[in-house]
Amino acid sequence: MIANEILMTIRANKKSKGEVSLQEPIGIDKEGNEISLLDILGTDAEDILDEVHLKLQTKKLYQAINKVLKDREKKIVELRYGLIDGGCKTQREIAAMLGISRSYVSRIEKRAIEKLNKALNN
């Protein structure tokens, strides 16, 4: 029942203004208190802000990876930190895949991380 109210409220708000506020009242509970979407979702507002911030930072990271890294550096970072399929590879595994030494993978990774750090801090 509450799920239907939430859905109807979201649809009504979406049609009228294109966005939904988590603090906007969507109904009244059994004791007569107003409830908001945030109350129903059970998520702290700070948790939501943290998640939004994380998503923005992740987007910046991917943009920096595509902008400042050379192809080999990008490939090594993607494999090392599981950015493609979520599976992190060791330097030894990457070296075997690319036909280079583990120490060379290490140097490329270090250089790539330094480039990303510099790009993200500017």
CYANA upper distance limits for C-alpha pairs under 8 A (distance plus 0.5 A):
  1 MET  CA      5 GLU  CA      7.00
  2 ILE  CA      6 ILE  CA      6.64
  3 ALA  CA      7 LEU  CA      6.63
  4 ASN  CA      8 MET  CA      6.52
  5 GLU  CA      9 THR  CA      6.52
  5 GLU  CA     26 ILE  CA      7.96
  5 GLU  CA     27 GLY  CA      8.29
  6 ILE  CA     10 ILE  CA      6.58
  6 ILE  CA     26 ILE  CA      7.29
  6 ILE  CA     37 LEU  CA      7.68
  7 LEU  CA     11 ARG  CA      6.63
  8 MET  CA     12 ALA  CA      6.55
  9 THR  CA     13 ASN  CA      6.51
  9 THR  CA     26 ILE  CA      6.98
 10 ILE  CA     14 LYS  CA      6.37
 10 ILE  CA     20 VAL  CA      7.00
 11 ARG  CA     15 LYS  CA      6.71
 12 ALA  CA     16 SER  CA      6.82
 13 ASN  CA     17 LYS  CA      6.44
 13 ASN  CA     18 GLY  CA      7.29
 13 ASN  CA     19 GLU  CA      7.16
 13 ASN  CA     20 VAL  CA      6.63
 14 LYS  CA     18 GLY  CA      4.90
 14 LYS  CA     19 GLU  CA      6.00
 14 LYS  CA     20 VAL  CA      7.12
 20 VAL  CA     24 GLU  CA      8.23
 21 SER  CA     37 LEU  CA      8.34
 22 LEU  CA     36 SER  CA      6.98
 22 LEU  CA     37 LEU  CA      5.61
 22 LEU  CA     38 LEU  CA      5.50
 23 GLN  CA     36 SER  CA      5.85
 23 GLN  CA     37 LEU  CA      6.93
 23 GLN  CA     38 LEU  CA      6.56
 24 GLU  CA     36 SER  CA      5.96
 24 GLU  CA     37 LEU  CA      7.39
 25 PRO  CA     34 GLU  CA      6.58
 25 PRO  CA     35 ILE  CA      6.02
 25 PRO  CA     36 SER  CA      4.88
 25 PRO  CA     37 LEU  CA      7.60
 26 ILE  CA     34 GLU  CA      7.94
 26 ILE  CA     35 ILE  CA      6.49
 26 ILE  CA     36 SER  CA      5.74
 26 ILE  CA     37 LEU  CA      6.96
 27 GLY  CA     34 GLU  CA      6.28
 27 GLY  CA     35 ILE  CA      5.99
 27 GLY  CA     36 SER  CA      7.57
 28 ILE  CA     32 GLY  CA      5.94
 28 ILE  CA     33 ASN  CA      5.81
 28 ILE  CA     34 GLU  CA      4.90
 28 ILE  CA     35 ILE  CA      6.00
 29 ASP  CA     33 ASN  CA      5.94
 29 ASP  CA     34 GLU  CA      6.88
 29 ASP  CA     35 ILE  CA      6.88
 35 ILE  CA     39 ASP  CA      6.55
 35 ILE  CA     40 ILE  CA      7.93
 36 SER  CA     40 ILE  CA      7.14
 37 LEU  CA     41 LEU  CA      6.63
 38 LEU  CA     42 GLY  CA      6.60
 38 LEU  CA     43 THR  CA      6.74
 38 LEU  CA     44 ASP  CA      8.02
 38 LEU  CA     45 ALA  CA      8.09
 39 ASP  CA     43 THR  CA      7.79
 43 THR  CA     47 ASP  CA      7.17
 43 THR  CA     48 ILE  CA      7.61
 44 ASP  CA     48 ILE  CA      7.14
 45 ALA  CA     49 LEU  CA      6.80
 46 GLU  CA     50 ASP  CA      6.52
 47 ASP  CA     51 GLU  CA      6.65
 48 ILE  CA     52 VAL  CA      6.69
 49 LEU  CA     53 HIS  CA      6.57
 50 ASP  CA     54 LEU  CA      6.58
 51 GLU  CA     55 LYS  CA      6.69
 52 VAL  CA     56 LEU  CA      6.74
 53 HIS  CA     57 GLN  CA      6.66
 54 LEU  CA     58 THR  CA      6.54
 55 LYS  CA     59 LYS  CA      6.65
 56 LEU  CA     60 LYS  CA      6.77
 57 GLN  CA     61 LEU  CA      6.66
 58 THR  CA     62 TYR  CA      6.79
 59 LYS  CA     63 GLN  CA      6.69
 60 LYS  CA     64 ALA  CA      6.59
 60 LYS  CA    120 LEU  CA      7.90
 61 LEU  CA     65 ILE  CA      6.61
 61 LEU  CA    116 LEU  CA      8.06
 61 LEU  CA    120 LEU  CA      7.70
 62 TYR  CA     66 ASN  CA      6.76
 63 GLN  CA     67 LYS  CA      6.55
 64 ALA  CA     68 VAL  CA      6.23
 64 ALA  CA     69 LEU  CA      8.11
 64 ALA  CA    116 LEU  CA      6.82
 64 ALA  CA    119 ALA  CA      7.00
 64 ALA  CA    120 LEU  CA      7.61
 65 ILE  CA     69 LEU  CA      6.02
 65 ILE  CA     74 LYS  CA      6.93
 65 ILE  CA    116 LEU  CA      7.27
 66 ASN  CA     74 LYS  CA      7.96
 68 VAL  CA    115 LYS  CA      7.37
 68 VAL  CA    116 LEU  CA      7.66
 68 VAL  CA    119 ALA  CA      8.01
 69 LEU  CA     73 GLU  CA      6.21
 69 LEU  CA     74 LYS  CA      6.06
 69 LEU  CA    112 ALA  CA      6.96
 69 LEU  CA    115 LYS  CA      7.84
 69 LEU  CA    116 LEU  CA      8.32
 70 LYS  CA     74 LYS  CA      6.54
 71 ASP  CA     75 LYS  CA      6.61
 72 ARG  CA     76 ILE  CA      6.69
 73 GLU  CA     77 VAL  CA      6.68
 73 GLU  CA    108 ILE  CA      6.52
 73 GLU  CA    109 GLU  CA      7.05
 73 GLU  CA    112 ALA  CA      6.23
 74 LYS  CA     78 GLU  CA      6.54
 74 LYS  CA    112 ALA  CA      8.09
 75 LYS  CA     79 LEU  CA      6.64
 76 ILE  CA     80 ARG  CA      6.31
 76 ILE  CA     94 ILE  CA      7.53
 76 ILE  CA    105 VAL  CA      7.76
 76 ILE  CA    108 ILE  CA      8.13
 76 ILE  CA    109 GLU  CA      6.99
 77 VAL  CA     81 TYR  CA      6.47
 77 VAL  CA     83 LEU  CA      8.22
 77 VAL  CA    109 GLU  CA      6.89
 77 VAL  CA    112 ALA  CA      7.86
 78 GLU  CA     82 GLY  CA      6.17
 78 GLU  CA     83 LEU  CA      5.17
 78 GLU  CA     84 ILE  CA      6.44
 79 LEU  CA     83 LEU  CA      7.12
 79 LEU  CA     84 ILE  CA      7.45
 79 LEU  CA     87 GLY  CA      8.02
 79 LEU  CA     88 CYS  CA      6.51
 79 LEU  CA     89 LYS  CA      6.17
 79 LEU  CA     94 ILE  CA      7.62
 80 ARG  CA     88 CYS  CA      5.61
 80 ARG  CA     89 LYS  CA      5.34
 80 ARG  CA     90 THR  CA      6.76
 80 ARG  CA     91 GLN  CA      7.50
 80 ARG  CA     94 ILE  CA      7.99
 81 TYR  CA     86 GLY  CA      8.08
 81 TYR  CA     87 GLY  CA      7.90
 81 TYR  CA     88 CYS  CA      5.42
 81 TYR  CA     89 LYS  CA      7.60
 82 GLY  CA     86 GLY  CA      4.63
 82 GLY  CA     87 GLY  CA      4.99
 82 GLY  CA     88 CYS  CA      4.70
 82 GLY  CA     89 LYS  CA      7.58
 83 LEU  CA     87 GLY  CA      8.24
 83 LEU  CA     88 CYS  CA      8.45
 89 LYS  CA     93 GLU  CA      6.49
 89 LYS  CA     94 ILE  CA      6.93
 90 THR  CA     94 ILE  CA      6.80
 91 GLN  CA     95 ALA  CA      6.52
 91 GLN  CA    102 ARG  CA      6.14
 91 GLN  CA    105 VAL  CA      6.62
 91 GLN  CA    106 SER  CA      7.17
 92 ARG  CA     96 ALA  CA      6.80
 92 ARG  CA    101 SER  CA      8.31
 92 ARG  CA    102 ARG  CA      5.72
 93 GLU  CA     97 MET  CA      6.77
 94 ILE  CA     98 LEU  CA      6.61
 94 ILE  CA    102 ARG  CA      8.17
 94 ILE  CA    105 VAL  CA      7.75
 95 ALA  CA     99 GLY  CA      6.15
 95 ALA  CA    100 ILE  CA      5.42
 95 ALA  CA    101 SER  CA      5.91
 95 ALA  CA    102 ARG  CA      5.65
 95 ALA  CA    104 TYR  CA      8.43
 95 ALA  CA    105 VAL  CA      6.67
 96 ALA  CA    100 ILE  CA      7.14
 96 ALA  CA    101 SER  CA      8.18
100 ILE  CA    104 TYR  CA      7.15
100 ILE  CA    105 VAL  CA      7.71
101 SER  CA    105 VAL  CA      6.97
102 ARG  CA    106 SER  CA      6.75
103 SER  CA    107 ARG  CA      6.78
104 TYR  CA    108 ILE  CA      6.67
105 VAL  CA    109 GLU  CA      6.48
106 SER  CA    110 LYS  CA      6.59
107 ARG  CA    111 ARG  CA      6.67
108 ILE  CA    112 ALA  CA      6.58
109 GLU  CA    113 ILE  CA      6.64
110 LYS  CA    114 GLU  CA      6.74
111 ARG  CA    115 LYS  CA      6.77
112 ALA  CA    116 LEU  CA      6.69
113 ILE  CA    117 ASN  CA      6.51
114 GLU  CA    118 LYS  CA      6.64
115 LYS  CA    119 ALA  CA      6.62
116 LEU  CA    120 LEU  CA      6.51
117 ASN  CA    121 ASN  CA      6.58
118 LYS  CA    122 ASN  CA      6.84
